[in-house]
Structure formats: structure tokens, C-alpha cells
Amino acid sequence: MLKTELSAHCLRILEEKMAAIQGDLDELIQSIQGESKSSAGDKHETARAMMNIEQEKLGRQLEEVLQMKEVFQRIDFKKHSDLIVPGSLISTDKGIFLLSIALGKSGF
């Protein structure tokens, strides 16, 4: 039961990260389109170049989160094992951990 709740929580975190990055990307694309309609000049060219760099960075972040989600979805959380494997729920004196992907610290 706890494993199911934790895995669902992790999936929500991934989806929230994807939505946030996609929102930033959409906003940036609108800015780039608006900037391209502005007057030309070195200042505007530099701004557009910086926006394009940021767009590439956000695209890489989105791809990374998508790959994490793919790996996460391949983990069998229903499998029981005597060994510690991806999908294992591990209880220690420091807390309870779900072995899956590197999401960082999450309050649950």
C-alpha cells in the first residue's frame, strides 16, 4: 500500500516537473516570437540569441525528465524481492526510501 502511494507520488512529481518546464518553454517561445517582430539591431540580436540558448537548455531539461519518467515507468513496484532492487521499499533508522530514480528529497 505504501509502495503504491509513494510510486504515485513520484509520478506526480515527474509530471509536475514536466508541466513546469513545458510552461517555461511555451512562455519563452512566445517571447522569442515577440522579439523577432521587434526592431533589428545588436541589442535585439543578442537578446534573441540568449533566448535561443535558454530554449535549448529547457528542451534538454524536458528530455531528461521524459527519460526519467520512462525509466520510472519500467520499474515493477509490485515485485517482491529479498534483494534490494529498483522498486524496493527500504526502511532504515533515517527514514523510508523507495528505490527508483533520483528525484531528490520529497515531503510525503
HELIX and SHEET records of a PDB file:
HELIX    1   1 LEU A    2  SER A   36  1                                  35    
HELIX    2   2 ASP A   42  ARG A   74  1                                  33    
SHEET    1   A 2 LEU A  89  THR A  92  0                                        
SHEET    2   A 2 GLY A  95  LEU A  98 -1                                        
END                                                                             
